[in-house]
Structures are given as structure tokens and as C-alpha cells.
Amino acid sequence: MKTILLICGGGASSGFMAANMRKAAKKKGLEVSISARSESELEEHLDTIDVLLIGPHLAYMEEEAKEKAASSGREILVKVIPQKVYGMMDGVGALELLDSK
């Protein structure tokens, strides 16, 4: 099971995206755990996640997030969710990010 964390400014919009991703994952038969948090909570979750998805409005944080992920000693995939995917709350599109390196 992959553990996915979505971060945004306050955690609210990423909560809607996480719900849509859960629905899409269930339809595809994927075993994932998806949660949404504020970017200020990132470091609290680095020991438990496999994937970090960043809201497009926080794209400026990508390099910093990758550095924090690397310092955790775990291999964590870090991706920024494209604006189009995020704006449409496209759970399927967000899940497709897991397949790209």
C-alpha cells in the first residue's frame, strides 16, 4: 500500500482532491492511503509517506520539499500537481502522477 500526502496552503482544497483521488483509486482497485494537510505539517509526516503531492499554488516549494524528503532517509516521490488537474479536482489525473518519475 502506498501512502500519499497532499499539501496545500491550509489543507482544505487538497482535502477535496484527496477525496477524489480515493474514489478514483477505489475504481482502479489500487491500495493507497491518501491524506491532505497544510504545508506547515509536512515534516511531521515524512516518516510515513511514499508520495508527496504539492498543490500547484505551492510549486515554489518543490525543491525544498524534495530536500526535506531526501533528508528523511526514505525514497519519497515528490510531484507538483498540474494546475489543470488540480483546478478540475481530477483524482484520476492526480493518480497518474504516481506512474511518472
Buried (B, 14 or more C-beta within 10 A) or exposed (E): EBBBBBBBEEBEBBBBBBBBBBEBBEEEEBEBBBBBBEBEEBEEBBEEBBBBBBBBBBEEBBEEBBEBBEEBEEEBBBBBBBEEBBEEBBBBBBBEBBEEE
